[in-house]
Amino acid sequence: MSLERDGLLTRTVTPTVPVTVSCELTDLGLSLHHMTRGLRNCAQTHMVEVLAHRENYDARTS
């Protein structure tokens, strides 16, 4: 699992029937999560403005 290899999460396998696998973000993974959450919040907050800019641009260039 590349996320585990990169140090973004830890994976624990429990030998039950069926096998249980749990994953947890590491501190590094949490830092990435916080950064991408901020990016998502910015995009959601400004989506109306971005769409308006797209319409204006498309109107000028078509």
C-alpha positions in Angstrom: 0.0 0.0 0.0 1.8 3.2 -1.2 0.2 5.5 1.4 1.6 3.2 4.1 5.0 3.1 2.4 5.0 6.9 2.1 4.3 7.2 5.9 0.8 8.8 5.4 -1.0 6.0 7.3 -0.6 3.0 9.4 -2.4 -0.2 8.6 -3.3 -2.9 11.2 -4.4 -6.4 10.2 -6.3 -8.3 12.8 -6.6 -12.1 12.2 -10.3 -12.5 12.5 -12.8 -14.2 10.3 -13.1 -12.4 8.0 -9.8 -10.5 8.4 -10.1 -7.0 9.7 -7.9 -4.2 8.4 -7.9 -0.8 10.0 -6.0 2.2 8.7 -5.1 5.4 10.6 -3.5 8.6 9.4 -0.1 9.4 10.8 1.0 12.9 11.8 2.3 13.3 8.2 -1.0 12.1 6.8 -2.9 14.5 9.1 -0.9 17.4 8.0 -1.7 16.6 4.3 -5.4 16.2 5.3 -5.5 19.6 6.9 -3.8 21.2 3.9 -6.2 19.6 1.4 -9.2 20.4 3.6 -8.2 24.1 3.4 -8.0 23.9 -0.3 -11.4 22.3 -0.5 -12.9 24.9 1.7 -11.5 27.7 -0.4 -12.8 26.1 -3.6 -16.3 25.7 -2.0 -16.4 29.2 -0.6 -15.4 30.8 -4.0 -17.1 28.5 -6.5 -19.8 31.0 -7.4 -17.1 33.6 -8.1 -15.0 31.1 -10.1 -18.0 30.1 -12.2 -18.8 33.8 -12.9 -15.2 34.3 -14.0 -15.5 31.3 -16.3 -18.6 32.7 -17.9 -17.1 36.1 -18.4 -14.0 34.6 -19.9 -15.9 32.3 -22.2 -18.1 35.2 -23.4 -15.0 37.2 -24.3 -13.2 34.4 -26.1 -16.1 32.9 -28.2 
